[in-house]
Amino acid sequence: MAAIFNRMIRETTMATGWAGDGAVHDQIDATIKDAIKRARSRVPKGPSLKRCEECDAAIAEARRKAVPGVRMCVPCQAERDKQQANLSGYNRRGSKDSQLR
Ligand SMILES: [Zn+2]
């Protein structure tokens, strides 16, 4: 029985190309882990601040309610987002290059 089972596994492996799928799964895994890491780093900690931690500008009550744990005023947050977008854009280009190679 064991021999038949082993043969079935071998044939299934050849038919579906599991080895190739494994590489794809690794790639997806890394992408998801990266996304989770990035999302976690963006989660603000602690209560919403009344004043921007960057420039000390007052943060509107509406913004503090809309963004729990907000730490920066809109212009500073936009600046920070722009920097992060640049960083992730750089990473995307980097991984695309390595895939082409
Ligand atoms: Zn600010």
Backbone and ligand atoms as CSV (ligand in chain L), in Angstrom:
chain,resi,resn,atom,element,x,y,z
A,1,MET,N,N,0.833,-1.225,0.000
A,1,MET,CA,C,0.000,0.000,0.000
A,1,MET,C,C,0.857,1.260,0.000
A,2,ALA,N,N,1.920,1.210,0.804
A,2,ALA,CA,C,2.768,2.399,0.925
A,2,ALA,C,C,3.409,2.751,-0.415
A,3,ALA,N,N,3.806,1.717,-1.153
A,3,ALA,CA,C,4.461,1.961,-2.441
A,3,ALA,C,C,3.503,2.662,-3.392
A,4,ILE,N,N,2.245,2.217,-3.408
A,4,ILE,CA,C,1.248,2.850,-4.289
A,4,ILE,C,C,1.036,4.314,-3.892
A,5,PHE,N,N,0.978,4.524,-2.582
A,5,PHE,CA,C,0.769,5.877,-2.075
A,5,PHE,C,C,1.921,6.798,-2.481
A,6,ASN,N,N,3.131,6.288,-2.309
A,6,ASN,CA,C,4.311,7.067,-2.687
A,6,ASN,C,C,4.294,7.406,-4.173
A,7,ARG,N,N,3.870,6.407,-4.993
A,7,ARG,CA,C,3.839,6.634,-6.433
A,7,ARG,C,C,2.800,7.713,-6.767
A,8,MET,N,N,1.660,7.657,-6.064
A,8,MET,CA,C,0.624,8.665,-6.291
A,8,MET,C,C,1.150,10.060,-5.977
A,9,ILE,N,N,1.876,10.183,-4.859
A,9,ILE,CA,C,2.418,11.488,-4.471
A,9,ILE,C,C,3.395,11.986,-5.531
A,10,ARG,N,N,4.263,11.044,-5.977
A,10,ARG,CA,C,5.262,11.427,-6.975
A,10,ARG,C,C,4.566,11.901,-8.243
A,11,GLU,N,N,3.531,11.169,-8.686
A,11,GLU,CA,C,2.839,11.534,-9.926
A,11,GLU,C,C,2.105,12.865,-9.760
A,12,THR,N,N,1.497,13.040,-8.605
A,12,THR,CA,C,0.793,14.300,-8.356
A,12,THR,C,C,1.776,15.454,-8.347
A,13,THR,N,N,2.924,15.243,-7.738
A,13,THR,CA,C,3.948,16.285,-7.671
A,13,THR,C,C,4.386,16.681,-9.066
A,14,MET,N,N,4.581,15.679,-9.931
A,14,MET,CA,C,5.018,15.981,-11.290
A,14,MET,C,C,3.918,16.691,-12.058
A,15,ALA,N,N,2.665,16.249,-11.843
A,15,ALA,CA,C,1.547,16.804,-12.611
A,15,ALA,C,C,1.296,18.266,-12.259
A,16,THR,N,N,1.411,18.606,-10.973
A,16,THR,CA,C,1.074,19.973,-10.554
A,16,THR,C,C,2.295,20.869,-10.463
A,17,GLY,N,N,3.490,20.278,-10.518
A,17,GLY,CA,C,4.693,21.096,-10.406
A,17,GLY,C,C,4.775,21.789,-9.062
A,18,TRP,N,N,4.669,21.023,-7.998
A,18,TRP,CA,C,4.646,21.608,-6.645
A,18,TRP,C,C,5.901,22.411,-6.324
A,19,ALA,N,N,7.001,21.955,-6.880
A,19,ALA,CA,C,8.260,22.642,-6.567
A,19,ALA,C,C,8.171,24.107,-6.989
A,20,GLY,N,N,7.608,24.328,-8.197
A,20,GLY,CA,C,7.459,25.696,-8.684
A,20,GLY,C,C,6.499,26.490,-7.806
A,21,ASP,N,N,5.384,25.844,-7.413
A,21,ASP,CA,C,4.411,26.517,-6.551
A,21,ASP,C,C,5.047,26.946,-5.249
A,22,GLY,N,N,5.934,26.114,-4.728
A,22,GLY,CA,C,6.606,26.441,-3.465
A,22,GLY,C,C,7.320,27.768,-3.559
A,23,ALA,N,N,7.999,27.997,-4.658
A,23,ALA,CA,C,8.724,29.252,-4.839
A,23,ALA,C,C,7.751,30.419,-4.866
A,24,VAL,N,N,6.606,30.208,-5.546
A,24,VAL,CA,C,5.599,31.274,-5.613
A,24,VAL,C,C,5.061,31.576,-4.222
A,25,HIS,N,N,4.802,30.499,-3.455
A,25,HIS,CA,C,4.287,30.696,-2.090
A,25,HIS,C,C,5.268,31.482,-1.244
A,26,ASP,N,N,6.562,31.162,-1.392
A,26,ASP,CA,C,7.581,31.899,-0.646
A,26,ASP,C,C,7.514,33.378,-0.988
A,27,GLN,N,N,7.364,33.647,-2.287
A,27,GLN,CA,C,7.305,35.031,-2.750
A,27,GLN,C,C,6.094,35.739,-2.135
A,28,ILE,N,N,4.917,35.083,-2.197
A,28,ILE,CA,C,3.693,35.673,-1.643
A,28,ILE,C,C,3.853,35.874,-0.136
A,29,ASP,N,N,4.413,34.850,0.519
A,29,ASP,CA,C,4.651,34.909,1.953
A,29,ASP,C,C,5.458,36.143,2.319
A,30,ALA,N,N,6.550,36.343,1.597
A,30,ALA,CA,C,7.429,37.476,1.888
A,30,ALA,C,C,6.683,38.785,1.669
A,31,THR,N,N,5.857,38.828,0.611
A,31,THR,CA,C,5.112,40.047,0.310
A,31,THR,C,C,4.119,40.355,1.421
A,32,ILE,N,N,3.412,39.315,1.893
A,32,ILE,CA,C,2.420,39.514,2.950
A,32,ILE,C,C,3.106,39.947,4.237
A,33,LYS,N,N,4.200,39.273,4.573
A,33,LYS,CA,C,4.925,39.625,5.798
A,33,LYS,C,C,5.406,41.067,5.740
A,34,ASP,N,N,5.886,41.457,4.559
A,34,ASP,CA,C,6.373,42.819,4.359
A,34,ASP,C,C,5.230,43.807,4.558
A,35,ALA,N,N,4.050,43.469,3.980
A,35,ALA,CA,C,2.891,44.350,4.079
A,35,ALA,C,C,2.435,44.483,5.526
A,36,ILE,N,N,2.431,43.358,6.246
A,36,ILE,CA,C,2.015,43.392,7.649
A,36,ILE,C,C,2.982,44.241,8.463
A,37,LYS,N,N,4.275,44.059,8.188
A,37,LYS,CA,C,5.302,44.814,8.907
A,37,LYS,C,C,5.104,46.304,8.660
A,38,ARG,N,N,4.851,46.652,7.394
A,38,ARG,CA,C,4.677,48.057,7.053
A,38,ARG,C,C,3.402,48.611,7.698
A,39,ALA,N,N,2.319,47.806,7.661
A,39,ALA,CA,C,1.060,48.257,8.244
A,39,ALA,C,C,1.230,48.468,9.746
A,40,ARG,N,N,1.950,47.548,10.403
A,40,ARG,CA,C,2.152,47.660,11.846
A,40,ARG,C,C,2.948,48.907,12.189
A,41,SER,N,N,3.949,49.214,11.363
A,41,SER,CA,C,4.791,50.368,11.663
A,41,SER,C,C,3.999,51.662,11.511
A,42,ARG,N,N,2.883,51.602,10.790
A,42,ARG,CA,C,2.062,52.790,10.588
A,42,ARG,C,C,0.993,52.941,11.663
A,43,VAL,N,N,0.744,51.908,12.441
A,43,VAL,CA,C,-0.280,51.998,13.471
A,43,VAL,C,C,0.212,52.906,14.593
A,44,PRO,N,N,-0.502,54.001,14.824
A,44,PRO,CA,C,-0.054,54.922,15.865
A,44,PRO,C,C,-0.249,54.312,17.249
A,45,LYS,N,N,0.623,54.690,18.152
A,45,LYS,CA,C,0.514,54.168,19.507
A,45,LYS,C,C,0.030,55.269,20.442
A,46,GLY,N,N,-0.749,54.863,21.444
A,46,GLY,CA,C,-1.197,55.811,22.466
A,46,GLY,C,C,-2.364,56.655,21.996
A,47,PRO,N,N,-2.805,57.561,22.833
A,47,PRO,CA,C,-3.964,58.394,22.501
A,47,PRO,C,C,-3.617,59.460,21.466
A,48,SER,N,N,-4.652,60.003,20.831
A,48,SER,CA,C,-4.441,61.064,19.857
A,48,SER,C,C,-3.833,62.283,20.553
A,49,LEU,N,N,-2.880,62.920,19.867
A,49,LEU,CA,C,-2.252,64.111,20.418
A,49,LEU,C,C,-3.070,65.345,20.053
A,50,LYS,N,N,-3.044,66.337,20.946
A,50,LYS,CA,C,-3.740,67.587,20.649
A,50,LYS,C,C,-2.879,68.487,19.774
A,51,ARG,N,N,-1.567,68.263,19.866
A,51,ARG,CA,C,-0.658,69.071,19.036
A,51,ARG,C,C,0.278,68.164,18.254
A,52,CYS,N,N,0.616,68.601,17.055
A,52,CYS,CA,C,1.482,67.829,16.170
A,52,CYS,C,C,2.842,67.604,16.830
A,53,GLU,N,N,3.324,66.374,16.793
A,53,GLU,CA,C,4.626,66.091,17.421
A,53,GLU,C,C,5.765,66.628,16.572
A,54,GLU,N,N,5.468,66.986,15.320
A,54,GLU,CA,C,6.510,67.509,14.427
A,54,GLU,C,C,6.648,69.023,14.561
A,55,CYS,N,N,5.524,69.737,14.439
A,55,CYS,CA,C,5.609,71.202,14.351
A,55,CYS,C,C,4.781,71.883,15.434
A,56,ASP,N,N,4.148,71.109,16.321
A,56,ASP,CA,C,3.409,71.656,17.454
A,56,ASP,C,C,2.156,72.418,17.035
A,57,ALA,N,N,1.695,72.218,15.815
A,57,ALA,CA,C,0.443,72.834,15.389
A,57,ALA,C,C,-0.726,72.099,16.051
A,58,ALA,N,N,-1.817,72.820,16.304
A,58,ALA,CA,C,-2.995,72.187,16.897
A,58,ALA,C,C,-3.603,71.208,15.893
A,59,ILE,N,N,-3.996,70.027,16.379
A,59,ILE,CA,C,-4.643,69.044,15.519
A,59,ILE,C,C,-6.148,69.145,15.753
A,60,ALA,N,N,-6.903,69.292,14.671
A,60,ALA,CA,C,-8.354,69.493,14.765
A,60,ALA,C,C,-9.015,68.295,15.454
A,61,GLU,N,N,-10.045,68.600,16.231
A,61,GLU,CA,C,-10.787,67.554,16.950
A,61,GLU,C,C,-11.298,66.491,15.972
A,62,ALA,N,N,-11.800,66.942,14.806
A,62,ALA,CA,C,-12.353,66.011,13.813
A,62,ALA,C,C,-11.276,65.036,13.346
A,63,ARG,N,N,-10.074,65.561,13.149
A,63,ARG,CA,C,-8.966,64.704,12.693
A,63,ARG,C,C,-8.582,63.723,13.794
A,64,ARG,N,N,-8.585,64.164,15.023
A,64,ARG,CA,C,-8.217,63.282,16.125
A,64,ARG,C,C,-9.227,62.148,16.282
A,65,LYS,N,N,-10.505,62.451,15.947
A,65,LYS,CA,C,-11.532,61.400,16.012
A,65,LYS,C,C,-11.445,60.478,14.813
A,66,ALA,N,N,-11.116,61.068,13.650
A,66,ALA,CA,C,-11.060,60.276,12.413
A,66,ALA,C,C,-9.846,59.365,12.403
A,67,VAL,N,N,-8.751,59.815,13.024
A,67,VAL,CA,C,-7.505,59.046,13.020
A,67,VAL,C,C,-7.108,58.754,14.469
A,68,PRO,N,N,-7.568,57.599,14.991
A,68,PRO,CA,C,-7.241,57.271,16.386
A,68,PRO,C,C,-5.727,57.193,16.574
A,69,GLY,N,N,-5.240,57.836,17.619
A,69,GLY,CA,C,-3.803,57.808,17.897
A,69,GLY,C,C,-3.012,58.728,16.982
A,70,VAL,N,N,-3.702,59.710,16.380
A,70,VAL,CA,C,-3.024,60.630,15.455
A,70,VAL,C,C,-1.917,61.389,16.194
A,71,ARG,N,N,-0.786,61.580,15.526
A,71,ARG,CA,C,0.362,62.233,16.178
A,71,ARG,C,C,0.832,63.465,15.430
A,72,MET,N,N,0.341,63.618,14.192
A,72,MET,CA,C,0.844,64.734,13.387
A,72,MET,C,C,-0.295,65.494,12.735
A,73,CYS,N,N,-0.050,66.777,12.446
A,73,CYS,CA,C,-1.021,67.572,11.709
A,73,CYS,C,C,-1.039,67.087,10.248
A,74,VAL,N,N,-2.010,67.587,9.482
A,74,VAL,CA,C,-2.176,67.090,8.110
A,74,VAL,C,C,-0.927,67.322,7.252
A,75,PRO,N,N,-0.363,68.538,7.229
A,75,PRO,CA,C,0.832,68.737,6.371
A,75,PRO,C,C,1.999,67.827,6.762
A,76,CYS,N,N,2.230,67.657,8.069
A,76,CYS,CA,C,3.349,66.802,8.496
A,76,CYS,C,C,3.079,65.347,8.149
A,77,GLN,N,N,1.812,64.911,8.322
A,77,GLN,CA,C,1.459,63.536,7.980
A,77,GLN,C,C,1.627,63.302,6.481
A,78,ALA,N,N,1.210,64.286,5.694
A,78,ALA,CA,C,1.335,64.167,4.240
A,78,ALA,C,C,2.800,64.054,3.858
A,79,GLU,N,N,3.628,64.848,4.518
A,79,GLU,CA,C,5.074,64.806,4.257
A,79,GLU,C,C,5.636,63.423,4.605
A,80,ARG,N,N,5.206,62.908,5.760
A,80,ARG,CA,C,5.664,61.583,6.198
A,80,ARG,C,C,5.210,60.497,5.221
A,81,ASP,N,N,3.923,60.601,4.779
A,81,ASP,CA,C,3.394,59.610,3.832
A,81,ASP,C,C,4.176,59.637,2.523
A,82,LYS,N,N,4.522,60.867,2.099
A,82,LYS,CA,C,5.268,61.021,0.853
A,82,LYS,C,C,6.624,60.329,0.972
A,83,GLN,N,N,7.264,60.514,2.115
A,83,GLN,CA,C,8.568,59.870,2.329
A,83,GLN,C,C,8.428,58.356,2.313
A,84,GLN,N,N,7.352,57.846,2.953
A,84,GLN,CA,C,7.159,56.399,2.992
A,84,GLN,C,C,6.830,55.862,1.614
A,85,ALA,N,N,6.046,56.636,0.824
A,85,ALA,CA,C,5.704,56.222,-0.534
A,85,ALA,C,C,6.966,56.137,-1.367
A,86,ASN,N,N,7.856,57.117,-1.196
A,86,ASN,CA,C,9.130,57.088,-1.914
A,86,ASN,C,C,9.925,55.846,-1.544
A,87,LEU,N,N,9.948,55.535,-0.258
A,87,LEU,CA,C,10.712,54.379,0.212
A,87,LEU,C,C,10.157,53.093,-0.380
A,88,SER,N,N,8.809,52.911,-0.321
A,88,SER,CA,C,8.230,51.669,-0.820
A,88,SER,C,C,8.342,51.608,-2.339
A,89,GLY,N,N,8.287,52.774,-3.013
A,89,GLY,CA,C,8.479,52.802,-4.452
A,89,GLY,C,C,9.858,52.300,-4.812
A,90,TYR,N,N,10.832,52.717,-4.011
A,90,TYR,CA,C,12.208,52.269,-4.234
A,90,TYR,C,C,12.303,50.752,-4.059
A,91,ASN,N,N,11.637,50.233,-3.003
A,91,ASN,CA,C,11.663,48.794,-2.735
A,91,ASN,C,C,11.034,48.014,-3.884
A,92,ARG,N,N,9.889,48.549,-4.412
A,92,ARG,CA,C,9.193,47.860,-5.495
A,92,ARG,C,C,10.100,47.757,-6.714
A,93,ARG,N,N,10.748,48.876,-7.040
A,93,ARG,CA,C,11.658,48.855,-8.186
A,93,ARG,C,C,12.756,47.829,-7.955
A,94,GLY,N,N,13.266,47.798,-6.748
A,94,GLY,CA,C,14.363,46.886,-6.429
A,94,GLY,C,C,13.969,45.445,-6.632
A,95,SER,N,N,12.773,45.050,-6.143
A,95,SER,CA,C,12.384,43.653,-6.238
A,95,SER,C,C,12.044,43.290,-7.679
A,96,LYS,N,N,11.513,44.267,-8.444
A,96,LYS,CA,C,11.205,44.013,-9.851
A,96,LYS,C,C,12.499,43.719,-10.595
A,97,ASP,N,N,13.516,44.519,-10.324
A,97,ASP,CA,C,14.816,44.310,-10.967
A,97,ASP,C,C,15.352,42.919,-10.675
A,98,SER,N,N,15.231,42.496,-9.410
A,98,SER,CA,C,15.811,41.207,-9.045
A,98,SER,C,C,15.023,40.059,-9.685
A,99,GLN,N,N,13.725,40.297,-9.974
A,99,GLN,CA,C,12.927,39.247,-10.625
A,99,GLN,C,C,13.331,39.097,-12.095
A,100,LEU,N,N,13.716,40.199,-12.715
A,100,LEU,CA,C,14.080,40.150,-14.127
A,100,LEU,C,C,15.415,39.432,-14.323
A,101,ARG,N,N,16.250,39.514,-13.324
A,101,ARG,CA,C,17.579,38.943,-13.442
A,101,ARG,C,C,17.568,37.432,-13.475
L,1,ZN,ZN,ZN,2.823,69.328,12.018
